[in-house]
Amino acid sequence: MSDKLKIGISIGDVNGIGLEVIIKTLSNAAILNYCIPIVYGHTKVSSFHRKANNLGDFSFNVINHANQAQVKKANMINCWEEDVKIELGQVTPTGGKYALLSLEKATADLVSGEIDALVTGPINKHNIQSETFTFPGHTEYLQEKSGSKDVLMFLISENLRVGVVTGHIPVKDVPTAITKDKILSKLKLINESLKKDFWIEKPKIAVLGLNPHASDNGLLGAEEAEIITPAIQEAYDKGMMVFGPYPADGFFGNGSYKKFDAVLAMYHDQGLIPFKTLAFHNGVNYTAGLNFVRTSPDHGTGYDIAGKDLADSTSFTEALFSAIHIVKNRREQEEMLSGQLRSGGKIVETQFDIKDDAS
């Protein structure tokens, strides 16, 4: 039996670029040295996208259950039987229906332990809404499936990691949504993730202010003095290396982010705009705080380029490797803890490059 990780992949909206980037990634035979990919969708839908994007003679190995997945193969579980009307670039109920079927089956296998991690293809947050999906996005859906009290939208790349205090809410609601306890919870999630998932022994975390110039000593708002700074101080008192609040514009503009292992932004666009500017093609969306590992590419459905062979698969490839990397880090750390391997009371760091473990 192979010891390679089984990585589940949900296809996202069938009218978007999800299957294009999936096929482009898995067409690289070297990828199959590092994991056993299992795509949840249907071969007829994947064949449509392969032909529309002129992706050669790529094919999936069709299986009925994750335990039938073969090594050195791109495996596919057919999640429905009926034919699907694909309308590339269009927002349709069909796109949401089959994105959800794929996600539900993949998540069920993830929760039951049939697969080791999940990489999610991009969905449309509107057409996926149904009686069983009433969430703003993947993050909240998977939080419920995990039973996690809190989770963190954590954007990661080789040189930058950004988390956000508030996620998919209107900007007008951000000030009232930011509380000391919420900031502390997100800081704890970042700190734990950096240690457990990325093997950073003493992470340094920067916190951004909410207002322009981080309120300029109270001239432009009170949140920094009344909420953010007290949260930073309490986190620091609890042993976390947390600093700030920093004005967001200058912090990224002058490269200060390079001095930290992660950055906590107050709201969605404050964190994601600089992240996507600096790491658009290789950025990954990771959900920290779940009982399992989930990553996704840092882009949307790409309706405007669907079926035109224009989608860049780099972010999806990075999401796949990030999932492998994080699962391996977690498991190695768990083995060390169970074996009580210590050096001076701390876990012995023996992190390895997953690409050396491809055989």
C-alpha positions in Angstrom: 0.0 0.0 0.0 1.3 3.4 -0.9 2.1 5.9 1.8 1.5 8.8 -0.5 -1.2 11.2 0.6 -4.7 11.1 -1.0 -5.6 14.7 -1.9 -9.2 15.2 -2.8 -10.1 17.9 -5.3 -13.6 19.5 -5.7 -14.1 21.0 -9.2 -15.9 24.2 -8.4 -18.3 25.8 -10.9 -18.5 23.7 -14.1 -18.9 26.9 -16.2 -15.6 28.4 -14.9 -11.9 27.6 -15.0 -11.8 25.1 -12.2 -11.4 22.0 -14.3 -9.0 23.7 -16.7 -6.5 24.4 -13.9 -7.1 21.0 -12.4 -6.3 19.2 -15.7 -3.3 21.5 -16.4 -1.9 20.7 -12.9 -2.5 17.0 -13.1 -1.2 16.8 -16.7 2.3 17.3 -15.2 3.2 13.7 -14.5 5.7 14.8 -11.9 2.8 15.9 -9.7 1.8 12.2 -9.4 5.1 11.4 -7.6 4.0 13.4 -4.6 0.4 12.5 -4.0 -2.6 10.5 -5.1 -5.1 13.0 -6.5 -8.8 12.2 -6.4 -11.1 14.6 -8.3 -14.8 14.7 -7.4 -16.8 15.4 -10.5 -17.6 13.5 -13.7 -15.5 12.4 -16.6 -18.0 13.8 -19.2 -17.6 17.3 -17.7 -13.8 17.0 -17.5 -13.7 15.8 -21.1 -15.7 18.9 -22.2 -13.2 21.2 -20.5 -10.2 19.2 -21.9 -11.5 19.6 -25.4 -12.6 23.2 -25.0 -9.2 24.2 -23.8 -7.2 21.9 -26.2 -5.5 20.1 -23.4 -4.4 17.1 -25.3 -5.3 13.4 -24.6 -5.3 13.7 -20.8 -7.7 11.2 -19.1 -8.8 10.2 -15.6 -8.7 6.8 -13.9 -12.4 6.3 -12.9 -13.0 4.9 -9.5 -16.1 4.4 -7.3 -14.5 5.0 -3.9 -11.4 6.8 -2.6 -9.9 3.5 -1.4 -9.7 2.4 -5.0 -7.4 5.3 -6.0 -4.3 4.2 -7.9 -0.8 5.7 -7.5 0.7 7.5 -10.5 -2.9 8.2 -11.8 -5.2 11.1 -11.8 -8.3 9.5 -10.2 -11.9 10.6 -10.7 -15.0 9.7 -8.7 -18.2 10.3 -10.8 -20.5 12.2 -8.4 -23.6 12.1 -10.5 -25.0 10.1 -13.5 -27.0 12.6 -15.6 -25.6 14.7 -18.4 -24.7 18.3 -17.5 -25.4 21.4 -19.6 -22.2 23.4 -19.5 -22.4 27.1 -20.5 -18.8 28.4 -20.2 -18.6 31.8 -18.7 -22.2 31.9 -17.6 -23.7 32.1 -14.1 -26.3 29.4 -14.1 -28.1 27.3 -11.5 -26.4 24.2 -13.0 -23.0 25.6 -12.2 -23.9 25.9 -8.6 -25.7 22.6 -8.4 -22.8 20.5 -9.5 -20.2 22.5 -7.7 -22.1 21.6 -4.5 -22.4 17.9 -5.4 -18.7 17.8 -5.9 -17.9 19.7 -2.7 -20.4 17.6 -0.6 -18.9 14.3 -1.7 -15.3 15.4 -1.3 -16.0 16.9 2.2 -17.7 13.7 3.3 -14.6 11.7 2.4 -12.4 14.3 4.1 -14.4 14.2 7.4 -14.4 10.4 7.4 -10.7 10.2 6.7 -10.9 8.6 3.3 -8.8 11.4 1.9 -6.0 13.3 3.7 -6.7 16.8 2.5 -9.0 18.8 0.3 -8.2 21.3 -2.5 -11.3 23.2 -3.5 -11.9 24.6 -7.0 -13.5 28.1 -7.2 -17.2 28.4 -6.7 -19.7 31.2 -7.3 -21.0 32.2 -3.9 -24.5 33.0 -5.3 -25.5 30.2 -7.5 -24.3 27.5 -5.0 -26.8 28.7 -2.4 -29.4 26.0 -1.6 -31.2 24.4 1.3 -28.0 22.6 2.2 -25.6 25.4 1.5 -26.4 28.7 3.1 -22.9 30.0 3.7 -20.9 33.0 2.5 -18.3 30.6 1.0 -16.1 27.5 1.5 -14.6 28.7 4.7 -17.8 28.9 6.7 -19.2 25.6 5.2 -16.1 23.7 6.1 -16.0 25.3 9.6 -19.4 23.8 10.3 -18.3 20.4 8.9 -15.2 20.5 11.1 -17.1 21.7 14.2 -14.4 24.3 14.8 -15.2 27.2 17.1 -13.2 29.7 15.0 -11.3 29.5 11.8 -9.0 31.9 9.9 -8.8 32.8 6.2 -5.1 32.6 5.8 -3.5 33.6 2.5 -0.1 32.1 2.1 2.8 32.3 -0.4 6.5 31.7 -0.2 7.2 35.2 1.1 4.0 36.4 2.6 1.2 35.1 4.9 -1.9 37.3 5.6 -4.9 36.5 7.8 -8.0 38.6 8.3 -10.1 39.4 11.4 -13.3 39.8 9.5 -14.1 37.9 6.3 -17.0 38.2 3.9 -18.9 41.0 5.4 -19.8 44.5 4.1 -17.1 47.2 4.8 -19.7 49.3 6.7 -20.0 46.4 9.2 -16.3 46.0 9.8 -15.8 48.5 12.7 -18.5 47.0 14.8 -17.4 43.4 14.0 -13.9 44.0 15.3 -13.5 43.2 19.0 -10.6 42.5 21.3 -11.7 38.9 21.7 -12.0 38.4 18.0 -8.5 39.8 17.3 -7.1 37.6 20.1 -8.8 34.5 18.6 -7.4 35.2 15.2 -3.9 35.8 16.6 -4.1 32.5 18.4 -5.0 30.7 15.2 -2.2 32.3 13.3 0.3 31.6 16.0 -0.7 27.9 16.3 -0.8 27.5 12.6 2.6 28.9 12.0 4.0 26.5 14.6 2.0 23.4 13.7 1.5 23.8 9.9 4.7 25.7 8.9 7.1 24.7 11.7 8.1 28.2 12.7 9.2 27.8 16.3 8.8 31.5 17.4 6.6 33.2 14.9 6.6 37.0 14.6 3.2 38.4 13.8 2.3 42.0 12.6 -1.1 43.5 13.2 -2.5 46.2 11.0 -4.6 49.2 12.1 -8.1 49.7 11.0 -8.0 53.4 10.2 -5.8 55.4 7.8 -2.3 55.9 9.4 -3.5 53.5 12.2 -5.6 56.4 13.5 -2.7 58.9 13.7 -2.7 58.9 17.5 -6.5 59.0 17.7 -7.1 61.7 15.2 -8.8 59.3 12.7 -10.5 56.9 15.0 -10.5 55.2 18.4 -10.3 51.5 17.4 -6.5 51.3 17.5 -6.3 52.6 21.1 -9.5 51.0 22.5 -9.5 47.6 20.8 -6.5 46.7 18.6 -3.6 47.8 20.9 -5.1 46.1 24.0 -5.5 42.9 22.0 -1.9 43.0 20.9 -0.7 43.6 24.4 -2.7 40.7 25.8 -1.5 38.4 23.1 2.1 39.5 23.9 1.5 38.9 27.6 0.4 35.4 26.7 3.7 34.7 25.0 3.0 35.5 21.4 5.4 37.7 19.5 2.8 40.2 18.2 3.6 43.8 17.1 1.6 46.8 15.9 -0.8 48.2 15.0 0.9 49.3 11.7 -0.6 51.6 9.0 -1.5 49.2 6.2 -0.3 51.4 3.3 3.2 52.1 4.5 3.6 48.6 6.0 3.4 47.0 2.6 4.8 49.9 0.6 8.1 49.9 2.4 8.5 46.2 2.6 8.0 45.9 6.4 6.0 42.7 5.9 9.2 40.9 5.0 10.3 41.1 8.7 7.4 39.0 9.9 6.2 35.5 9.5 2.5 36.6 9.1 0.3 39.7 9.0 -3.1 40.1 10.6 -5.3 42.5 8.6 -8.6 43.9 10.0 -10.8 43.2 7.0 -10.9 41.4 3.7 -9.7 43.9 1.2 -7.1 45.4 3.5 -5.3 42.0 3.5 -6.2 40.6 0.2 -5.4 43.5 -2.1 -1.7 43.7 -1.1 -1.5 39.9 -1.0 -2.9 39.5 -4.5 -0.7 42.3 -5.7 2.4 40.7 -4.4 1.6 37.0 -4.9 -1.3 36.7 -7.3 -0.2 33.7 -9.4 1.3 31.7 -6.6 -0.9 32.6 -3.7 -2.9 30.0 -1.8 -6.0 30.3 0.4 -5.6 28.1 3.4 -8.2 27.7 6.1 -6.5 27.6 9.5 -8.3 26.2 12.5 -10.0 23.2 10.9 -9.6 19.7 12.1 -8.5 18.8 8.6 -6.5 20.5 5.9 -8.1 22.6 3.1 -6.5 24.8 0.6 -7.7 26.5 -2.6 -6.2 28.6 -5.4 -6.2 32.3 -4.8 -8.6 33.2 -7.7 -12.2 32.9 -8.6 -14.3 31.2 -11.2 -12.7 33.1 -14.1 -15.9 33.2 -16.2 -14.4 35.8 -18.5 -11.6 33.4 -19.7 -13.4 30.0 -19.3 -12.8 27.7 -22.2 -10.1 29.9 -23.8 -7.0 28.1 -22.5 -5.9 31.3 -20.7 -6.1 30.2 -17.1 -2.8 30.1 -15.2 -2.7 26.9 -13.1 0.2 28.0 -10.9 -2.0 28.9 -7.9 -3.8 25.6 -8.0 -0.6 23.7 -8.2 0.7 25.7 -5.2 -2.5 24.9 -3.4 -2.0 21.2 -4.0 1.6 21.2 -2.8 0.7 23.4 0.2 -1.9 20.8 1.3 0.7 18.0 1.1 3.2 20.1 2.9 0.9 21.0 5.8 -0.4 17.4 6.3 3.1 16.1 6.4 4.2 18.8 8.9 1.2 18.0 11.1 1.8 14.3 11.1 5.5 14.5 11.7 4.9 16.8 14.7 2.2 14.5 16.1 4.6 11.5 15.8 7.2 13.5 17.7 4.8 14.5 20.4 3.6 10.9 20.8 7.1 9.6 20.9 8.1 12.4 23.4 11.0 13.5 21.3 12.3 16.6 22.9 15.4 18.8 22.8 15.5 21.2 25.7 11.8 20.8 26.2 10.9 21.7 22.6 10.0 19.7 19.6 13.1 18.7 17.5 12.8 20.4 14.1 13.5 18.0 11.3 11.4 19.6 8.6 12.0 18.3 5.1 11.2 19.3 1.6 8.2 17.2 0.5 9.8 17.0 -3.0 12.5 14.8 -1.5 9.9 12.4 -0.5 8.5 11.7 -3.9 9.7 8.2 -4.4 
